[in-house]
Amino acid sequence: MKLGVVGWSGRPRGVAGEIHQQSGGLVELTACVEPFDDKYEKGCELGVRPRRYRTVAEMVAQEQLDGAVIGSPNHCHLEHLQGFAGLSIPILIEKPLDSTFDKICEVVRFAQGYPGKILVGHCMRYAPILRAAKKMLDRGDIGSICSTRFVQNCHYGNGGYHNWRRRKELSGTWLLEKATHDFDILLWLLEDVPVRVAATQKLQAFGGDKPNDLRCRTCAERTTCPESMQNILYRNGHFAMEELSRVKNDLCVYAREADTPDNDLCLFEFANGVFGTYHQWFFSPRAYHHRVYEIHGTEGAMEINLGEQFGGHILVCPRYGMVHDQQKYDFDYLGRNHYNGDGFMAKHFYLVMRGAEEPFSTVDQAFAAELLGYAGIQAAAEGGFVNPADLLPPDLSRIIDNPLWT
Protein backbone atom coordinates (compact mmCIF):
# COMPACT_ATOMS: atom_id res chain seq x y z
CA MET A 1 0.00 0.00 0.00
CA LYS A 2 1.31 3.43 -0.94
CA LEU A 3 1.19 6.40 1.45
CA GLY A 4 1.61 10.08 0.61
CA VAL A 5 2.79 12.45 3.35
CA VAL A 6 2.17 16.20 3.36
CA GLY A 7 5.09 17.56 5.36
CA TRP A 8 8.29 15.53 5.45
CA SER A 9 9.86 16.39 8.79
CA GLY A 10 9.07 16.27 12.49
CA ARG A 11 5.62 15.05 13.46
CA PRO A 12 4.22 13.99 10.02
CA ARG A 13 7.42 12.09 9.21
CA GLY A 14 7.22 10.34 12.58
CA VAL A 15 3.55 9.40 12.18
CA ALA A 16 4.19 8.07 8.68
CA GLY A 17 7.07 6.01 10.01
CA GLU A 18 4.79 4.57 12.71
CA ILE A 19 2.21 3.58 10.08
CA HIS A 20 4.94 1.83 8.09
CA GLN A 21 6.13 -0.06 11.18
CA GLN A 22 2.66 -0.95 12.47
CA SER A 23 1.74 -2.35 9.05
CA GLY A 24 4.75 -4.65 9.16
CA GLY A 25 6.25 -2.77 6.24
CA LEU A 26 3.18 -3.26 4.04
CA VAL A 27 2.61 0.52 3.85
CA GLU A 28 5.34 2.17 1.81
CA LEU A 29 6.25 5.84 2.27
CA THR A 30 6.00 6.48 -1.43
CA ALA A 31 5.66 10.24 -1.91
CA CYS A 32 5.68 13.48 0.02
CA VAL A 33 4.88 17.15 -0.33
CA GLU A 34 7.70 19.24 1.12
CA PRO A 35 8.53 22.67 -0.33
CA PHE A 36 11.67 23.17 1.77
CA ASP A 37 14.92 21.45 0.79
CA ASP A 38 16.35 21.35 4.30
CA LYS A 39 13.20 19.77 5.79
CA TYR A 40 13.10 17.14 3.05
CA GLU A 41 16.72 16.17 3.65
CA LYS A 42 16.14 16.13 7.41
CA GLY A 43 13.22 13.74 6.99
CA CYS A 44 15.30 11.48 4.76
CA GLU A 45 17.96 11.04 7.44
CA LEU A 46 15.91 8.11 8.80
CA GLY A 47 16.61 6.12 5.66
CA VAL A 48 13.60 6.70 3.40
CA ARG A 49 13.61 9.02 0.36
CA PRO A 50 10.07 9.29 -1.04
CA ARG A 51 9.43 10.98 -4.34
CA ARG A 52 9.12 14.66 -3.58
CA TYR A 53 6.53 17.14 -4.83
CA ARG A 54 5.96 20.82 -4.18
CA THR A 55 2.15 20.68 -3.98
CA VAL A 56 -0.59 18.17 -3.22
CA ALA A 57 -1.96 18.67 -6.73
CA GLU A 58 1.35 17.55 -8.23
CA MET A 59 1.54 14.51 -5.95
CA VAL A 60 -1.96 13.19 -6.60
CA ALA A 61 -1.57 13.77 -10.35
CA GLN A 62 1.52 11.55 -10.48
CA GLU A 63 0.89 8.94 -7.76
CA GLN A 64 -1.67 6.18 -7.22
CA LEU A 65 -1.93 6.45 -3.44
CA ASP A 66 -3.79 4.22 -0.99
CA GLY A 67 -3.75 6.77 1.84
CA ALA A 68 -2.33 10.10 2.97
CA VAL A 69 -1.10 11.91 6.08
CA ILE A 70 -1.48 15.69 6.36
CA GLY A 71 0.93 17.09 8.94
CA SER A 72 1.75 20.53 7.56
CA PRO A 73 1.53 23.67 9.76
CA ASN A 74 -1.96 24.33 11.13
CA HIS A 75 -2.81 27.19 8.78
CA CYS A 76 -2.16 24.97 5.72
CA HIS A 77 -4.47 22.07 6.64
CA LEU A 78 -7.58 23.18 4.74
CA GLU A 79 -5.63 24.02 1.60
CA HIS A 80 -3.83 20.67 1.61
CA LEU A 81 -6.98 18.71 2.41
CA GLN A 82 -8.76 20.34 -0.52
CA GLY A 83 -5.97 19.07 -2.74
CA PHE A 84 -7.43 15.57 -2.35
CA ALA A 85 -10.83 16.59 -3.76
CA GLY A 86 -12.03 14.07 -6.32
CA LEU A 87 -10.28 11.15 -4.61
CA SER A 88 -11.60 8.77 -1.97
CA ILE A 89 -8.45 7.53 -0.25
CA PRO A 90 -8.30 7.46 3.57
CA ILE A 91 -6.65 10.56 5.07
CA LEU A 92 -5.11 11.10 8.49
CA ILE A 93 -5.06 14.83 9.21
CA GLU A 94 -3.26 16.24 12.23
CA LYS A 95 -5.08 18.38 14.77
CA PRO A 96 -6.11 21.13 14.92
CA LEU A 97 -8.14 21.06 11.72
CA ASP A 98 -6.80 24.53 10.87
CA SER A 99 -5.81 27.78 12.61
CA THR A 100 -8.98 29.90 12.35
CA PHE A 101 -12.56 28.99 13.16
CA ASP A 102 -13.78 29.88 9.66
CA LYS A 103 -11.25 27.52 8.07
CA ILE A 104 -11.98 24.82 10.65
CA CYS A 105 -15.63 25.00 9.60
CA GLU A 106 -14.56 24.65 5.97
CA VAL A 107 -12.65 21.48 6.86
CA VAL A 108 -15.84 20.05 8.38
CA ARG A 109 -17.80 20.94 5.24
CA PHE A 110 -15.16 19.33 3.03
CA ALA A 111 -15.27 16.18 5.14
CA GLN A 112 -19.06 15.98 4.80
CA GLY A 113 -18.74 15.74 1.04
CA TYR A 114 -15.59 13.64 0.85
CA PRO A 115 -16.35 10.01 -0.08
CA GLY A 116 -13.28 8.61 1.67
CA LYS A 117 -12.56 8.14 5.38
CA ILE A 118 -10.88 10.91 7.33
CA LEU A 119 -9.25 10.25 10.68
CA VAL A 120 -7.98 13.12 12.88
CA GLY A 121 -4.72 12.69 14.78
CA HIS A 122 -6.19 12.82 18.29
CA CYS A 123 -3.68 10.18 19.30
CA MET A 124 -4.37 10.45 23.04
CA ARG A 125 -7.71 8.63 22.54
CA TYR A 126 -5.64 5.58 21.62
CA ALA A 127 -3.41 5.61 24.72
CA PRO A 128 -3.99 2.51 26.89
CA ILE A 129 -4.05 4.57 30.09
CA LEU A 130 -6.91 6.75 28.83
CA ARG A 131 -8.86 3.87 27.33
CA ALA A 132 -8.62 2.13 30.71
CA ALA A 133 -9.85 5.30 32.48
CA LYS A 134 -12.79 5.48 30.06
CA LYS A 135 -13.81 1.90 30.93
CA MET A 136 -13.59 2.61 34.67
CA LEU A 137 -15.76 5.70 34.39
CA ASP A 138 -18.30 3.97 32.15
CA ARG A 139 -18.76 1.13 34.62
CA GLY A 140 -19.26 3.61 37.48
CA ASP A 141 -16.08 3.15 39.50
CA ILE A 142 -16.51 6.65 41.00
CA GLY A 143 -20.28 6.91 40.57
CA SER A 144 -21.81 9.78 38.61
CA ILE A 145 -19.31 12.41 37.48
CA CYS A 146 -19.81 15.78 39.18
CA SER A 147 -16.78 17.92 38.33
CA THR A 148 -13.34 17.82 36.72
CA ARG A 149 -9.98 19.56 36.89
CA PHE A 150 -7.63 19.14 33.93
CA VAL A 151 -4.11 20.61 34.10
CA GLN A 152 -1.27 20.69 31.59
CA ASN A 153 2.03 22.07 32.84
CA CYS A 154 4.11 22.34 29.67
CA HIS A 155 7.85 22.67 30.23
CA TYR A 156 8.68 22.58 26.51
CA GLY A 157 6.31 25.39 25.55
CA ASN A 158 9.21 27.69 24.74
CA GLY A 159 9.77 25.62 21.60
CA GLY A 160 6.54 26.99 20.17
CA TYR A 161 7.82 30.55 20.53
CA HIS A 162 10.91 29.74 18.49
CA ASN A 163 8.73 29.04 15.43
CA TRP A 164 5.49 30.04 13.66
CA ARG A 165 3.32 28.99 16.63
CA ARG A 166 4.19 32.26 18.37
CA ARG A 167 1.73 34.03 16.03
CA LYS A 168 -1.99 33.65 16.77
CA GLU A 169 -2.97 33.91 13.13
CA LEU A 170 -0.88 30.85 12.26
CA SER A 171 -1.40 28.66 15.33
CA GLY A 172 -4.90 29.63 16.43
CA THR A 173 -3.43 29.98 19.97
CA TRP A 174 -2.69 27.07 22.29
CA LEU A 175 -6.42 26.61 23.03
CA LEU A 176 -6.68 25.25 19.48
CA GLU A 177 -3.14 23.98 18.95
CA LYS A 178 -2.53 22.14 22.23
CA ALA A 179 -5.58 22.14 24.50
CA THR A 180 -7.73 20.35 21.96
CA HIS A 181 -5.94 17.12 22.91
CA ASP A 182 -7.27 17.60 26.44
CA PHE A 183 -10.67 18.91 25.32
CA ASP A 184 -11.11 15.86 23.09
CA ILE A 185 -10.42 13.57 26.05
CA LEU A 186 -12.71 15.64 28.29
CA LEU A 187 -15.64 15.34 25.87
CA TRP A 188 -14.95 11.66 25.27
CA LEU A 189 -14.89 10.86 28.99
CA LEU A 190 -17.93 12.97 29.93
CA GLU A 191 -20.07 12.26 26.85
CA ASP A 192 -21.85 15.56 27.25
CA VAL A 193 -22.22 18.96 25.61
CA PRO A 194 -20.69 22.13 27.14
CA VAL A 195 -23.21 24.95 27.50
CA ARG A 196 -21.14 27.65 29.24
CA VAL A 197 -17.47 28.52 28.86
CA ALA A 198 -15.46 31.29 30.53
CA ALA A 199 -11.72 31.83 30.09
CA THR A 200 -8.68 34.02 30.63
CA GLN A 201 -5.67 34.11 28.31
CA LYS A 202 -2.47 36.04 28.95
CA LEU A 203 1.02 36.37 27.48
CA GLN A 204 3.26 36.52 30.54
CA ALA A 205 6.64 34.89 29.88
CA PHE A 206 7.25 35.33 26.16
CA GLY A 207 6.89 38.13 23.63
CA GLY A 208 8.61 41.51 23.91
CA ASP A 209 10.35 44.11 21.80
CA LYS A 210 12.98 42.11 19.92
CA PRO A 211 13.07 42.20 16.09
CA ASN A 212 10.85 39.62 14.41
CA ASP A 213 13.72 38.27 12.29
CA LEU A 214 16.15 37.84 15.20
CA ARG A 215 17.49 34.29 15.55
CA CYS A 216 19.38 32.68 18.39
CA ARG A 217 22.33 31.78 16.17
CA THR A 218 23.07 35.44 15.40
CA CYS A 219 22.03 36.95 18.74
CA ALA A 220 24.71 38.49 20.97
CA GLU A 221 22.79 37.24 24.01
CA ARG A 222 22.66 33.58 22.98
CA THR A 223 25.11 32.49 25.71
CA THR A 224 23.28 34.28 28.54
CA CYS A 225 19.61 34.10 27.51
CA PRO A 226 18.03 31.07 29.23
CA GLU A 227 15.54 30.75 26.35
CA SER A 228 18.15 30.69 23.59
CA MET A 229 18.24 27.48 21.59
CA GLN A 230 21.94 27.22 22.42
CA ASN A 231 21.17 26.96 26.13
CA ILE A 232 18.15 24.73 25.58
CA LEU A 233 20.34 22.32 23.62
CA TYR A 234 23.04 22.49 26.30
CA ARG A 235 20.53 21.69 29.06
CA ASN A 236 19.40 18.69 27.03
CA GLY A 237 22.92 17.33 26.75
CA HIS A 238 23.84 18.41 23.22
CA PHE A 239 26.98 20.12 21.95
CA ALA A 240 25.23 23.42 21.71
CA MET A 241 27.09 25.33 18.99
CA GLU A 242 27.47 22.28 16.74
CA GLU A 243 23.75 21.50 17.00
CA LEU A 244 22.59 25.13 16.82
CA SER A 245 23.84 25.44 13.24
CA ARG A 246 21.39 22.70 12.25
CA VAL A 247 18.35 24.02 14.14
CA LYS A 248 15.83 25.84 11.96
CA ASN A 249 13.35 26.85 14.67
CA ASP A 250 15.46 29.39 16.55
CA LEU A 251 13.41 32.58 16.18
CA CYS A 252 13.57 34.81 19.25
CA VAL A 253 10.84 34.07 21.81
CA TYR A 254 10.84 37.75 22.81
CA ALA A 255 9.95 39.09 19.34
CA ARG A 256 7.34 41.80 18.85
CA GLU A 257 5.10 39.57 16.73
CA ALA A 258 4.88 36.86 19.41
CA ASP A 259 1.25 37.28 20.51
CA THR A 260 0.11 33.71 21.31
CA PRO A 261 -0.91 33.64 25.01
CA ASP A 262 1.29 31.39 27.13
CA ASN A 263 -1.11 30.95 30.09
CA ASP A 264 -4.76 29.86 29.69
CA LEU A 265 -7.48 29.08 32.22
CA CYS A 266 -10.99 27.87 31.27
CA LEU A 267 -14.16 27.17 33.26
CA PHE A 268 -16.81 24.84 31.80
CA GLU A 269 -20.36 23.82 32.59
CA PHE A 270 -22.05 20.94 30.78
CA ALA A 271 -25.68 20.26 29.94
CA ASN A 272 -26.07 17.62 32.65
CA GLY A 273 -24.65 19.90 35.37
CA VAL A 274 -21.05 18.67 35.42
CA PHE A 275 -18.59 21.55 35.67
CA GLY A 276 -14.83 21.84 35.65
CA THR A 277 -11.66 23.77 34.92
CA TYR A 278 -8.81 23.50 32.45
CA HIS A 279 -5.43 25.17 32.93
CA GLN A 280 -2.41 25.10 30.65
CA TRP A 281 0.77 27.14 30.82
CA PHE A 282 3.91 26.98 28.75
CA PHE A 283 6.75 28.03 31.05
CA SER A 284 6.45 25.26 33.64
CA PRO A 285 9.59 23.86 35.31
CA ARG A 286 10.77 20.64 33.71
CA ALA A 287 10.75 18.86 37.07
CA TYR A 288 7.11 19.74 37.77
CA HIS A 289 4.33 17.21 37.08
CA HIS A 290 3.17 17.48 33.50
CA ARG A 291 -0.41 16.45 32.75
CA VAL A 292 -2.96 15.52 35.41
CA TYR A 293 -6.70 14.95 35.05
CA GLU A 294 -8.87 14.87 38.18
CA ILE A 295 -12.45 13.59 37.98
CA HIS A 296 -14.77 13.85 40.99
CA GLY A 297 -17.81 11.59 41.34
CA THR A 298 -20.58 10.81 43.77
CA GLU A 299 -18.78 7.62 44.86
CA GLY A 300 -15.15 8.69 44.76
CA ALA A 301 -12.39 10.41 42.83
CA MET A 302 -10.08 9.48 39.97
CA GLU A 303 -6.66 10.94 39.22
CA ILE A 304 -5.14 10.29 35.82
CA ASN A 305 -1.49 11.31 36.06
CA LEU A 306 -0.13 10.99 32.57
CA GLY A 307 3.41 11.63 33.73
CA GLU A 308 6.05 11.89 31.05
CA GLN A 309 7.46 9.68 28.31
CA PHE A 310 7.95 6.46 30.25
CA GLY A 311 4.89 5.97 32.43
CA GLY A 312 1.85 7.22 34.31
CA HIS A 313 -0.88 5.98 36.61
CA ILE A 314 -4.58 6.02 37.42
CA LEU A 315 -5.54 6.41 41.08
CA VAL A 316 -9.10 5.56 42.19
CA CYS A 317 -10.16 6.53 45.71
CA PRO A 318 -13.58 5.39 47.04
CA ARG A 319 -15.62 8.12 48.71
CA TYR A 320 -16.01 6.26 52.00
CA GLY A 321 -12.77 4.31 51.83
CA MET A 322 -9.52 4.62 53.75
CA VAL A 323 -6.01 4.99 52.37
CA HIS A 324 -5.64 1.21 51.99
CA ASP A 325 -8.82 1.11 49.88
CA GLN A 326 -7.41 3.21 47.06
CA GLN A 327 -6.45 1.42 43.86
CA LYS A 328 -3.50 2.43 41.72
CA TYR A 329 -2.96 1.23 38.16
CA ASP A 330 0.48 1.84 36.63
CA PHE A 331 1.08 2.13 32.88
CA ASP A 332 4.39 1.72 31.06
CA TYR A 333 4.57 3.77 27.86
CA LEU A 334 7.59 1.84 26.56
CA GLY A 335 9.19 5.16 25.64
CA ARG A 336 6.59 5.80 22.94
CA ASN A 337 5.02 9.16 22.14
CA HIS A 338 1.72 10.41 23.52
CA TYR A 339 1.54 7.86 26.32
CA ASN A 340 1.88 4.98 23.86
CA GLY A 341 -0.99 6.38 21.80
CA ASP A 342 0.86 7.05 18.53
CA GLY A 343 1.53 3.41 17.73
CA PHE A 344 -2.07 2.36 18.35
CA MET A 345 -3.34 5.25 16.22
CA ALA A 346 -0.92 4.34 13.43
CA LYS A 347 -2.05 0.70 13.46
CA HIS A 348 -5.68 1.82 13.46
CA PHE A 349 -5.09 4.04 10.42
CA TYR A 350 -3.46 1.14 8.60
CA LEU A 351 -6.59 -0.90 9.28
CA VAL A 352 -8.73 2.03 8.07
CA MET A 353 -6.66 2.05 4.86
CA ARG A 354 -7.41 -1.66 4.45
CA GLY A 355 -11.13 -1.06 5.03
CA ALA A 356 -11.09 -3.19 8.18
CA GLU A 357 -12.06 -0.45 10.66
CA GLU A 358 -13.95 2.84 10.80
CA PRO A 359 -12.19 6.01 12.07
CA PHE A 360 -12.17 6.17 15.87
CA SER A 361 -11.26 9.88 16.04
CA THR A 362 -13.43 11.68 13.49
CA VAL A 363 -13.63 15.17 12.03
CA ASP A 364 -16.86 15.86 13.94
CA GLN A 365 -15.22 14.86 17.22
CA ALA A 366 -12.20 17.05 16.50
CA PHE A 367 -14.50 19.91 15.59
CA ALA A 368 -16.30 19.55 18.92
CA ALA A 369 -12.99 19.88 20.80
CA GLU A 370 -11.91 22.84 18.70
CA LEU A 371 -15.28 24.52 19.08
CA LEU A 372 -14.73 24.29 22.83
CA GLY A 373 -11.29 25.87 22.43
CA TYR A 374 -12.67 28.61 20.21
CA ALA A 375 -15.41 29.31 22.76
CA GLY A 376 -12.64 29.80 25.32
CA ILE A 377 -10.86 32.25 23.03
CA GLN A 378 -14.08 34.20 22.51
CA ALA A 379 -14.95 34.15 26.22
CA ALA A 380 -11.50 35.50 27.10
CA ALA A 381 -11.90 38.31 24.56
CA GLU A 382 -15.42 39.22 25.73
CA GLY A 383 -14.89 38.77 29.45
CA GLY A 384 -17.98 36.61 30.07
CA PHE A 385 -19.57 33.22 29.49
CA VAL A 386 -20.02 31.87 25.96
CA ASN A 387 -22.28 29.03 24.84
CA PRO A 388 -20.37 27.08 22.15
CA ALA A 389 -23.64 26.33 20.33
CA ASP A 390 -24.08 30.06 19.69
CA LEU A 391 -20.85 30.09 17.67
CA LEU A 392 -21.94 27.39 15.23
CA PRO A 393 -22.81 28.36 11.66
CA PRO A 394 -26.41 27.29 10.87
CA ASP A 395 -25.32 24.53 8.49
CA LEU A 396 -23.16 22.92 11.20
CA SER A 397 -25.62 23.22 14.08
CA ARG A 398 -26.56 19.54 13.72
CA ILE A 399 -23.23 18.63 15.36
CA ILE A 400 -24.62 19.61 18.78
CA ASP A 401 -27.15 16.77 18.55
CA ASN A 402 -24.88 14.35 16.72
CA PRO A 403 -23.71 11.39 18.83
CA LEU A 404 -20.32 11.75 17.13
CA TRP A 405 -19.84 14.78 19.42
CA THR A 406 -18.78 12.26 22.07
Secondary structure by P-SEA (a helix, b strand, c coil): cbbbbcccccaaaaaaaaaaaaacccccccbbbbccaaaaaaaacccccccccccaaaaaacccccbbbbbccccaaaaaaacccccccbbbbcccccccaaaaaaaaaaaaaccbbbbccccccccaaaaaaaaaaaaccccccccbbbbbbcccaaaaaaccccccccccccccccaaaaaaaaaaaacccccbbbbcccccccccccccccccccccccccccccaaaaaaaaccaaaaaaaaccccccccccccccccbbbbbbbccccccbbbbbbcccccccccbbbbbbcccbbbbbccccccccbbbbbccccccccbbbbbbbcccccccaaaaaaaaaaaaaaaccccccccaaaaaaaaaaaaaaaaaaaacccccccccccccccccccccccc
